[in-house]
Amino acid sequence: MEIDVRESGDGATFRVRVAPRASRDRIGGAHAGALKVALTAPPVEGAANAALIALLAKALRVPKGAIEVVHGQTSRDKTVLARGVSADAVRALARG
């Protein structure tokens, strides 16, 4: 299954399903149209969001400031905007 990515003028928007308190940070492919991401950070005071931004920025080779959680800040299901990134680059994350 592939993730649902929308490309806009300034980047790509996609859904992420976060599993906090995992044994290691990793991108785990696609699930129900969302990118699965495991994070060691707990879902407390934005720690998981910060870890998610850092992991995605590194994987997409963009600055942390280019990644923004636009919806679902306190939920496991989030919508992320990656500025300056193509939809194909985001889809490639799900494929490994």
N, C-alpha and C positions, 0 to 999 in steps of 0.2 A: 504494500500500500504506500502511496505517496502522500506527502504532507500538502495541505492546502496553503498556497502562497499567493499573495496578491502584490503585484508590482505597481508602484506609484511613481510619481515624478522624483521623489527624493530617496527611494529605496524599496525595500520589500517588507510586507507585513505578514506574519504567520503566527499560528497558535503553538503554544508550548505546554506540555503536561510535565509538571515538576514532581519529582520524588525526593523530598528533603531527608536529611539524616541517613544518606546512603553510605556505603563503605568507601566509595571514591567518586570523584566528579567524572561524569562521562555522558556523552550523547549516545542515546540508545536506539535510534531509528525512528520509525513512524508508528503511530498508534491512533486510529480513528481520525486521521487527517491532521494530527498534531505531532510535533517533534517531541519525543520522550527525552527528558534530561534528568539524570540522577545527580544530586548535590550532597556533599557532606555537611553543608551548613544547615542549621536548624531554621524553621520558619518563624524566627523571632526578630522583631525590630528591623526588618528589611535585610537581614543577613542572607537569606536565600536569594532574594532579588539581586543583591550585590554580587553574589557568587555566580548567579545565572548570567548576569551582564558580563562579568569577567570571562567566563567560559565561552560564551558565544562570541565575544570580541576576539578572543584568541583564535577560535576555530575559523572565524570568517576573516581574520587578518585585518581588522579595523580597530580604531581606538575605542575605548570603553564608552566615550561620549557619543558614539555613533549608534549605540544600542540603547533602546528605551522600552521599558514595560509600559505599554499604553493602556492596558486593561487587565484587571485581575491581580492587583498588587498584593492582596491578602488571600488569594486563592491558589490552588494547585494548577488550575487552568488559566493560562495567561495569554495575552496577545502582545507580541513583540514587534517593534519597528526597528529594522536594521537599515540605517541610512547609508547610501552609497554602495549597496549590495544588490546584486541581481537575484531574481527568483531562482535561477538555475544554481547559483552558489548556495542558496539555502537548501534547495532540494538535495544537493550533493552531500550536505551534512547528514541527512537521513539515511543515505546509502552507505555512509562510512567513508 
